[in-house]
Amino acid sequence: MNRSSKPLTLLLALTLISSALVLLGVAVGSTGFGLSWLDGGDAIQQQILWQIRLPRSSGAWVAGALLGLAGAVAQGLFRNALADPYLLGASSGAGLGVALLLVLAGTSPAAASLWLRIGLTGAAFFGAVGAVLLTLVLARGVEQTMRLLLAGVIVGVVLGSATTLMIMLAPDIMRPMQAFVMGSTGFLGWNSVLIMAPLLLLCLLAALGCSRALDAMTLGESTAASLGVRLQTIRLLLIGVLALATGAAVAQAGLIGFVGLVAPHLVRSRLHCTHSWLLLLSALTGGALLLAADILARWLVAPQELPVGVVTTVLGGAYLLWLMHRKPMLESRT
Protein backbone atom coordinates (compact mmCIF):
# COMPACT_ATOMS: atom_id res chain seq x y z
CA MET A 1 0.00 0.00 0.00
CA ASN A 2 1.25 3.48 -0.91
CA ARG A 3 2.49 5.29 2.20
CA SER A 4 0.50 8.42 1.36
CA SER A 5 -2.72 6.40 1.19
CA LYS A 6 -2.38 4.91 4.68
CA PRO A 7 -3.79 7.95 6.54
CA LEU A 8 -6.75 8.07 4.17
CA THR A 9 -7.36 4.34 4.65
CA LEU A 10 -7.26 4.71 8.43
CA LEU A 11 -9.54 7.76 8.22
CA LEU A 12 -12.10 5.78 6.23
CA ALA A 13 -11.83 2.79 8.58
CA LEU A 14 -12.33 4.95 11.69
CA THR A 15 -15.32 6.68 10.08
CA LEU A 16 -16.97 3.34 9.30
CA ILE A 17 -16.20 2.01 12.79
CA SER A 18 -17.63 5.12 14.43
CA SER A 19 -20.81 4.89 12.32
CA ALA A 20 -21.25 1.22 13.23
CA LEU A 21 -20.69 2.00 16.92
CA VAL A 22 -23.34 4.73 16.88
CA LEU A 23 -25.86 2.26 15.46
CA LEU A 24 -24.77 -0.30 18.03
CA GLY A 25 -25.11 2.26 20.81
CA VAL A 26 -28.66 3.01 19.70
CA ALA A 27 -29.46 -0.71 19.88
CA VAL A 28 -28.28 -1.11 23.50
CA GLY A 29 -30.94 -0.59 26.13
CA SER A 30 -31.52 -1.43 29.77
CA THR A 31 -32.28 -5.04 28.86
CA GLY A 32 -29.36 -5.52 26.48
CA PHE A 33 -29.42 -5.41 22.69
CA GLY A 34 -32.70 -4.75 20.94
CA LEU A 35 -33.49 -4.05 17.29
CA SER A 36 -37.24 -3.45 17.56
CA TRP A 37 -36.70 0.18 16.57
CA LEU A 38 -35.76 -0.95 13.05
CA ASP A 39 -39.41 -1.72 12.18
CA GLY A 40 -40.66 1.57 13.61
CA GLY A 41 -41.71 0.45 17.09
CA ASP A 42 -44.29 2.29 19.14
CA ALA A 43 -44.24 5.93 20.18
CA ILE A 44 -42.47 5.22 23.46
CA GLN A 45 -39.70 3.29 21.73
CA GLN A 46 -39.24 6.08 19.22
CA GLN A 47 -39.00 8.63 22.02
CA ILE A 48 -36.40 6.51 23.81
CA LEU A 49 -34.48 6.21 20.57
CA TRP A 50 -34.46 9.91 19.63
CA GLN A 51 -34.35 11.49 23.07
CA ILE A 52 -32.10 9.11 25.04
CA ARG A 53 -30.08 6.56 23.07
CA LEU A 54 -29.13 8.55 19.97
CA PRO A 55 -28.05 11.76 21.78
CA ARG A 56 -26.18 9.67 24.36
CA SER A 57 -24.28 7.71 21.71
CA SER A 58 -23.59 10.82 19.63
CA GLY A 59 -22.51 12.75 22.71
CA ALA A 60 -20.21 9.95 23.85
CA TRP A 61 -18.49 9.97 20.46
CA VAL A 62 -18.04 13.77 20.46
CA ALA A 63 -16.74 13.77 24.05
CA GLY A 64 -14.26 11.04 23.18
CA ALA A 65 -13.15 12.96 20.09
CA LEU A 66 -12.50 16.04 22.24
CA LEU A 67 -10.41 13.99 24.67
CA GLY A 68 -8.50 12.26 21.86
CA LEU A 69 -7.71 15.62 20.28
CA ALA A 70 -6.68 17.06 23.64
CA GLY A 71 -4.32 14.13 24.20
CA ALA A 72 -2.66 14.57 20.81
CA VAL A 73 -2.25 18.31 21.44
CA ALA A 74 -0.76 17.70 24.89
CA GLN A 75 1.73 15.12 23.65
CA GLY A 76 2.84 17.32 20.76
CA LEU A 77 2.99 20.52 22.81
CA PHE A 78 5.01 19.04 25.67
CA ARG A 79 6.92 16.56 23.48
CA ASN A 80 5.98 13.82 25.89
CA ALA A 81 4.28 10.56 24.90
CA LEU A 82 2.79 10.22 28.41
CA ALA A 83 1.16 13.64 28.47
CA ASP A 84 -2.62 13.77 28.46
CA PRO A 85 -5.32 15.96 30.05
CA TYR A 86 -5.63 13.63 33.02
CA LEU A 87 -1.92 13.44 33.87
CA LEU A 88 -1.37 17.18 33.38
CA GLY A 89 -4.15 18.06 35.83
CA ALA A 90 -6.39 19.64 33.19
CA SER A 91 -9.22 17.15 33.78
CA SER A 92 -9.07 17.65 37.55
CA GLY A 93 -9.07 21.42 37.14
CA ALA A 94 -12.05 21.23 34.80
CA GLY A 95 -13.83 18.93 37.26
CA LEU A 96 -13.24 21.38 40.10
CA GLY A 97 -14.67 24.23 38.05
CA VAL A 98 -17.78 22.19 37.23
CA ALA A 99 -18.26 21.04 40.84
CA LEU A 100 -17.91 24.60 42.17
CA LEU A 101 -20.51 25.97 39.77
CA LEU A 102 -22.95 23.11 40.43
CA VAL A 103 -22.64 23.60 44.19
CA LEU A 104 -23.27 27.33 43.82
CA ALA A 105 -26.23 26.66 41.51
CA GLY A 106 -27.57 23.93 43.80
CA THR A 107 -28.35 21.53 40.97
CA SER A 108 -27.06 18.21 39.63
CA PRO A 109 -25.41 17.53 36.24
CA ALA A 110 -28.48 15.59 35.04
CA ALA A 111 -30.82 18.51 35.72
CA ALA A 112 -28.65 21.19 34.10
CA SER A 113 -30.36 23.33 31.44
CA LEU A 114 -28.75 24.41 28.18
CA TRP A 115 -27.55 27.73 29.58
CA LEU A 116 -26.20 26.12 32.73
CA ARG A 117 -24.37 23.55 30.61
CA ILE A 118 -22.78 26.40 28.67
CA GLY A 119 -21.77 27.94 31.99
CA LEU A 120 -20.36 24.59 33.13
CA THR A 121 -18.25 24.44 29.97
CA GLY A 122 -16.88 27.90 30.70
CA ALA A 123 -16.13 26.99 34.32
CA ALA A 124 -14.41 23.79 33.19
CA PHE A 125 -12.35 25.74 30.65
CA PHE A 126 -11.00 28.19 33.21
CA GLY A 127 -10.39 25.37 35.67
CA ALA A 128 -8.43 23.42 33.05
CA VAL A 129 -6.36 26.48 32.07
CA GLY A 130 -5.52 27.20 35.70
CA ALA A 131 -4.52 23.57 36.33
CA VAL A 132 -2.22 23.37 33.29
CA LEU A 133 -0.57 26.69 34.13
CA LEU A 134 -0.09 25.57 37.73
CA THR A 135 1.49 22.34 36.49
CA LEU A 136 3.89 24.31 34.28
CA VAL A 137 4.83 26.62 37.14
CA LEU A 138 5.56 23.69 39.46
CA ALA A 139 7.50 21.88 36.74
CA ARG A 140 9.42 25.05 35.84
CA GLY A 141 8.70 24.59 32.15
CA VAL A 142 8.38 21.60 29.84
CA GLU A 143 12.03 20.60 29.52
CA GLN A 144 12.15 17.98 32.29
CA THR A 145 9.73 15.17 31.51
CA MET A 146 9.71 13.55 34.95
CA ARG A 147 9.22 16.87 36.76
CA LEU A 148 6.34 17.75 34.43
CA LEU A 149 4.56 14.44 35.02
CA LEU A 150 5.07 14.59 38.79
CA ALA A 151 3.77 18.14 38.89
CA GLY A 152 0.73 17.08 36.87
CA VAL A 153 0.01 14.20 39.22
CA ILE A 154 0.33 16.46 42.27
CA VAL A 155 -1.97 19.11 40.79
CA GLY A 156 -4.48 16.44 39.80
CA VAL A 157 -4.56 14.90 43.27
CA VAL A 158 -4.91 18.25 45.05
CA LEU A 159 -7.64 19.52 42.75
CA GLY A 160 -9.40 16.15 42.89
CA SER A 161 -9.47 16.40 46.68
CA ALA A 162 -10.90 19.90 46.39
CA THR A 163 -13.62 18.55 44.11
CA THR A 164 -14.48 15.89 46.70
CA LEU A 165 -14.74 18.62 49.33
CA MET A 166 -17.12 20.56 47.10
CA ILE A 167 -19.31 17.48 46.74
CA MET A 168 -19.40 16.94 50.51
CA LEU A 169 -20.58 20.52 50.98
CA ALA A 170 -23.68 19.76 48.90
CA PRO A 171 -25.18 16.45 50.14
CA ASP A 172 -28.33 16.94 48.03
CA ILE A 173 -26.38 16.45 44.81
CA MET A 174 -23.76 14.08 46.19
CA ARG A 175 -25.00 10.95 44.41
CA PRO A 176 -25.15 12.37 40.86
CA MET A 177 -21.87 14.21 41.47
CA GLN A 178 -20.21 10.93 42.43
CA ALA A 179 -21.29 9.51 39.08
CA PHE A 180 -19.89 12.66 37.45
CA VAL A 181 -16.51 12.20 39.16
CA MET A 182 -16.32 8.58 37.93
CA GLY A 183 -17.35 9.62 34.42
CA SER A 184 -20.80 9.00 33.02
CA THR A 185 -22.40 9.43 29.61
CA GLY A 186 -25.83 9.18 31.24
CA PHE A 187 -25.87 12.99 31.54
CA LEU A 188 -25.58 13.49 27.78
CA GLY A 189 -28.48 14.77 25.69
CA TRP A 190 -29.02 16.90 22.63
CA ASN A 191 -28.04 20.01 24.61
CA SER A 192 -24.65 18.43 25.31
CA VAL A 193 -24.16 17.54 21.64
CA LEU A 194 -25.18 21.07 20.65
CA ILE A 195 -22.46 22.48 22.91
CA MET A 196 -19.65 19.98 22.24
CA ALA A 197 -19.91 19.59 18.46
CA PRO A 198 -19.12 23.23 17.54
CA LEU A 199 -16.32 23.31 20.14
CA LEU A 200 -14.84 20.13 18.66
CA LEU A 201 -14.80 21.75 15.22
CA LEU A 202 -13.28 24.96 16.63
CA CYS A 203 -10.57 23.11 18.57
CA LEU A 204 -9.77 20.86 15.62
CA LEU A 205 -9.40 23.79 13.23
CA ALA A 206 -7.20 25.68 15.69
CA ALA A 207 -5.03 22.62 16.34
CA LEU A 208 -4.68 21.87 12.62
CA GLY A 209 -3.61 25.47 12.12
CA CYS A 210 -0.73 24.83 14.53
CA SER A 211 0.16 21.40 13.10
CA ARG A 212 3.24 22.59 11.19
CA ALA A 213 4.50 24.35 14.29
CA LEU A 214 4.05 21.10 16.24
CA ASP A 215 6.04 19.26 13.57
CA ALA A 216 8.83 21.80 13.95
CA MET A 217 8.73 21.61 17.77
CA THR A 218 9.45 17.87 17.65
CA LEU A 219 12.94 18.85 16.45
CA GLY A 220 13.49 21.00 19.55
CA GLU A 221 12.50 24.51 20.54
CA SER A 222 15.69 26.13 19.24
CA THR A 223 15.25 24.51 15.84
CA ALA A 224 11.58 25.48 15.76
CA ALA A 225 12.46 29.08 16.62
CA SER A 226 15.06 29.14 13.84
CA LEU A 227 12.34 28.01 11.43
CA GLY A 228 10.23 31.02 12.36
CA VAL A 229 7.83 29.41 14.83
CA ARG A 230 6.48 31.89 17.37
CA LEU A 231 6.81 29.60 20.35
CA GLN A 232 5.02 31.71 22.95
CA THR A 233 2.03 32.37 20.71
CA ILE A 234 1.78 28.72 19.67
CA ARG A 235 2.06 27.53 23.29
CA LEU A 236 -0.70 29.87 24.47
CA LEU A 237 -2.98 28.90 21.60
CA LEU A 238 -2.44 25.16 22.10
CA ILE A 239 -2.91 25.42 25.87
CA GLY A 240 -6.20 27.14 25.09
CA VAL A 241 -7.17 24.32 22.71
CA LEU A 242 -6.16 21.71 25.29
CA ALA A 243 -8.16 23.42 28.03
CA LEU A 244 -11.24 24.06 25.89
CA ALA A 245 -11.39 20.50 24.51
CA THR A 246 -10.85 18.99 27.95
CA GLY A 247 -13.27 21.38 29.64
CA ALA A 248 -16.04 20.75 27.11
CA ALA A 249 -15.77 16.97 27.53
CA VAL A 250 -15.49 17.06 31.33
CA ALA A 251 -18.37 19.54 31.72
CA GLN A 252 -20.73 17.23 29.85
CA ALA A 253 -19.49 13.70 30.63
CA GLY A 254 -17.45 13.99 33.82
CA LEU A 255 -13.92 12.83 34.54
CA ILE A 256 -12.92 10.18 32.00
CA GLY A 257 -9.31 9.08 31.97
CA PHE A 258 -6.97 7.34 29.51
CA VAL A 259 -8.88 8.19 26.31
CA GLY A 260 -6.64 11.17 25.63
CA LEU A 261 -3.54 9.12 26.41
CA VAL A 262 -4.38 5.97 24.45
CA ALA A 263 -5.92 7.46 21.28
CA PRO A 264 -2.70 9.10 19.91
CA HIS A 265 -0.71 5.97 20.81
CA LEU A 266 -3.10 3.80 18.81
CA VAL A 267 -2.75 6.09 15.80
CA ARG A 268 1.05 6.07 16.01
CA SER A 269 1.04 2.28 16.28
CA ARG A 270 -0.64 2.10 12.87
CA LEU A 271 1.33 4.70 10.95
CA HIS A 272 3.95 7.42 11.18
CA CYS A 273 2.43 10.74 10.14
CA THR A 274 2.64 14.47 10.58
CA HIS A 275 0.62 16.24 13.25
CA SER A 276 -2.02 17.32 10.75
CA TRP A 277 -3.03 13.69 10.34
CA LEU A 278 -2.26 12.72 13.93
CA LEU A 279 -4.62 15.35 15.36
CA LEU A 280 -7.52 14.39 13.10
CA LEU A 281 -7.07 10.63 13.48
CA SER A 282 -6.61 10.90 17.26
CA ALA A 283 -9.95 12.71 17.50
CA LEU A 284 -11.68 9.97 15.48
CA THR A 285 -9.99 7.26 17.54
CA GLY A 286 -10.93 8.92 20.81
CA GLY A 287 -14.55 9.12 19.72
CA ALA A 288 -14.63 5.43 18.80
CA LEU A 289 -12.89 4.44 22.05
CA LEU A 290 -15.28 6.29 24.36
CA LEU A 291 -18.37 5.16 22.47
CA ALA A 292 -17.18 1.54 22.57
CA ALA A 293 -16.53 1.88 26.31
CA ASP A 294 -20.00 3.36 26.79
CA ILE A 295 -21.59 0.41 24.98
CA LEU A 296 -19.66 -2.01 27.20
CA ALA A 297 -20.64 -0.05 30.32
CA ARG A 298 -24.33 -0.34 29.40
CA TRP A 299 -24.21 -3.97 28.26
CA LEU A 300 -21.94 -5.82 30.69
CA VAL A 301 -24.19 -5.66 33.77
CA ALA A 302 -27.54 -4.74 32.17
CA PRO A 303 -30.05 -3.60 33.39
CA GLN A 304 -27.51 -1.82 35.63
CA GLU A 305 -24.62 0.06 34.09
CA LEU A 306 -21.01 0.72 34.98
CA PRO A 307 -19.53 4.23 35.09
CA VAL A 308 -17.87 4.64 31.71
CA GLY A 309 -14.81 6.13 33.42
CA VAL A 310 -14.24 2.81 35.16
CA VAL A 311 -14.32 0.97 31.82
CA THR A 312 -11.88 3.38 30.15
CA THR A 313 -9.53 3.15 33.14
CA VAL A 314 -9.48 -0.65 33.04
CA LEU A 315 -9.00 -0.82 29.27
CA GLY A 316 -6.49 2.05 29.23
CA GLY A 317 -4.48 0.59 32.11
CA ALA A 318 -4.37 -2.79 30.38
CA TYR A 319 -3.15 -1.16 27.17
CA LEU A 320 -0.40 0.73 28.99
CA LEU A 321 0.72 -2.47 30.74
CA TRP A 322 0.91 -4.15 27.36
CA LEU A 323 2.99 -1.26 26.01
CA MET A 324 5.27 -1.39 29.04
CA HIS A 325 6.05 -5.08 28.47
CA ARG A 326 6.29 -4.65 24.70
CA LYS A 327 8.75 -1.75 24.77
CA PRO A 328 11.78 -3.76 26.00
CA MET A 329 11.06 -6.27 23.25
CA LEU A 330 11.11 -3.50 20.68
CA GLU A 331 14.31 -2.02 22.12
CA SER A 332 16.02 -5.40 21.99
CA ARG A 333 15.39 -5.59 18.24
CA THR A 334 16.96 -2.24 17.52
N, C-alpha and C positions, 0 to 999 in steps of 0.2 A: 504493500500500500504506500502511495506517495506520502511523504512526510507532511506536506502542506495540507493534505486532505484529512489527516488524523483529527485535528481539532473539530472540523466540520462533522466528521463521523461521530465523535463523542457528543457534540452538541445535539445532533439528531437523535442519538440513542437516549440521552438524558431527557430530551423533550418527550419522546415516546414513553419512557419510563414514568415520568411525572404525570402524563395524561392518564396512563393506566392506573397509577396509584390514586389519582383523584376519583376515578370511577370506582376503584376498590374501596376507597374511604366512604363513598356515598352508600356502598352496599353493606357496610358494617354498622349494625345497630346494637341495641342492648341485649339482644338474644343471639348475637353472632351474625353470620352472613345471611343476607336476604336479598333476593332479586325481584320481589313482587312489584317494585316500582317500575320495572321495565314495561309491564302491560298496563300502566296507568295508575292502578291502585285506587283507593278511595281518597276522599278529600283530606283525611287526617294523615294518611301516608304521604300525600303530596306536600302537605304543610311541613311534615317532619323532614322531607327531602330538601325542600327549598329554603327552609328557615333554620334548620339545625345542621344536617349532615353536610350539605354542599358548602355553606359558608365556613363550617369548621374545617373541612378538608382543604378548601382554598386558602383559608387563613393560616393553617398549619404550614402549607407549602410556602406562602409568602414570608412567614416568620422565619422558616428555615433558610430561605434564600437570603434574607437580611443577615442572619447569623453567619452563613457561609461566606458572604461578601465581606462582612466585618472581619472574619478570621483571615481571609486572604489579604486584606488591607493591613491588618496588624502584622502579619508575618513579613510582608514586603516592606512596611514602614520601618520596623525595628530590626529587620534582617535576622529574624529569629524564627526557626521552624516550630518552636513551642509556644509562640505568642498567639493568644486568642483573647476575645473579650472577657472570658471568665478568668484567665490567669492574670490579666493585666488589671483586674479590679473594676473594669468598665461595667460588667453585668451587676456586680454588687452595688456600685454607685447608682446605677439606674434603678435597681430594686429599692434602694433606700429612698430615692426621690419619689418613686411610686407609692411606697408605704407611707411616707410622710404626708403626701397629698391626700391619700385615702383616709388616713386618720383624721386629718383636719376637716375633710368633707363628711366624715362619719358614714361612709358607704363602703360596700364591698366591690371587688372587681367585676363580679357577675352583674351587678345592678348599675354599673356605670353607663351614663348616657353618652351620646356622640360627643358632645362638647366636653364632658368630663374626660372621656378617653383621649381627646386632643390635648387637654391639659395634662393628663398622665404622661403622654408622649413627650411633652415639653419638659415636665419634671424629670423624667427618665433621661432625657438628653443632657440637661444640666448636671444631673448626678453622675452620668457617665463621663462627661468632660472633666468634672472635678476629680473623679477617681483616677483617670488616666494622668492628668497633670500632677496629682499627688504622687502617683507611682513614679513618674519621671523625676520629680524633685527628690524623692527618697533614693532613687537609683543613681542620681547625679548624671542623667543622660541615658543614652541608649548603647554606649560602647561596651559595657560589661554585661554580658548575657546573664550570668548567674545573679548578679546584683539586681538586674531588672526583674527577673522572675521572682526572686525572693521578695522584692518590694511589692510586686503585684499580688503575691500570696498574702502578705501582711495587710495590705490595703483591703483586699477582699474579705479577709477574716474580720477585720475591725468593722468594716461597713456592714457585713453580714450580721454581726452582733448588734449593731445599731438598728438594723431592720427588725431583728427579733424583739428588741426593746420596744420599738414602735408598735409592733403587733400586740405585745403584752399590755400596752397602754389602752388598747381598744378591744376589750374582750368580746364585744358584740360582733366584730368582724374577724375574730381570730381564726375560725374554722376555714372560711374561704381564703383568708390571707395565707394560711398554712399551705393550702393547695397552690396558691400563687408562688410561694417560695420554692416549692418542689417542682414547679413548672406544670402548667395545665393548658391544653388547648380547648377545654370545656368552656372557657370564657369568650371564645372567638365567635363573632357573628359578622353580619354584613358591614356593620359600623367599623369593626376592626379591619376588615379587608379594604374598606374605603379609605382608611387612614394609612395602612401599611403599603398598599400597592403604589400610590404616587411617590411615597418616600423611598421605596425600593428603586423605582425608576430614577429619581433624583440622585440617590447615592451611587447608583451604578454609572450614571453618566458622569458624575463628578470623579469617581474613581478611574473610569476609563480615560478621562481627560488627563489624569496624572500617571497613566500606565507607562509612558516612555520615561518619565522621571524615576519611577520605581525600577525600571530596567537599568537605568544609569546608577541608581543608588546601590544596586547589588554589587557593583564594582568598587564600592567604597565612597564615602562622602567627599573626599578630596577629588577623586576622579569625576564624580557627578558634578561638583562645583566647576571643575575645569571644562566640562561640557556645556556649561551655561544653565544648569539647574538651580533655581532659586530655592535653596534647601528650607529656609525658614517658612516661606510661603507654602511650599508643598507640604511640609510637616503640619502646619496649622490646618490646612485644608483637609488632609487625610485624617487628622485627629478628629476634625468635625464630622467627616464621613463615618469614621469608626464609631463615634459617640451617637450619631443620629441613627445609624443602622441598628446598633445594639439597643439604644433606648426605645426605638419603635417596636422591636421584637419583644423586649422585656415588658414594656408597658401593656402589651396586649396578651402575651402568653406566659409571663412569669420568667423565673430564672431557669434557663435550660442550658446545660453545659455540654461541652465536647463537640457540638455540631460545627462551631466555628473553627475548632482545632482540626477535626478529622476531614472536613470537606476539601480544603486545599491539598492535604496529604493524598487523598484518594485521586485527585486530579493529577498531581505530580507523579503518582505511581503508574498512571496510564500513558502520559506523554510529557515531554519537555517542551515548554512553550513560553512565550513572552507573557508579561503581566496582563496585556489586553485580553488574551484568551483565558489566562488563569482566573482573573476576576469574574468574568462571565460564567465560566464553567464551574467555579466554586459556588457561585450563587445557585446555579441549577442543581448542583450536587447537594448543597445544604437543604434546598427545598425538598428534594426527593428523600433525603435522610430523615428529616423531621416528620414528614408525612408518613413514611414507612413506620417510624417509631410510634406515631399516633395510632396507626392502624393496629399495631401489636398491642399497644396499651389498652385499646378498647376490646380487643378480641381474646387476649390470653385468659382473662379471668371474668369474661362476660357472665352475668349481666353487670358485675362490678367493673371498674376500670382502674388501671394503674396510673399514677402521675407520669406524664410523658417524660419529665425530667429524669425520673428514675430509670426509664428504659434507655434514654440516650447516654446516661452515665455508665450503665452496665455495658452497653454495646461499645461506647467510646473507650472505656477502660480496657475492655478486651482487645480492641484494635491496637491501642498503644502498647499493651503487653506483647502482642504479636510483633509489632514493630521493634520493640526493645530486644526480643530474642532473635529477630531476623537481621538486625543491623550488624552484629558481630560476624554473621555468616557472610553478609555482603562485603564487609571489610576484609575478610580473609581471602576473598576472591580477587581483590584488587592488588 
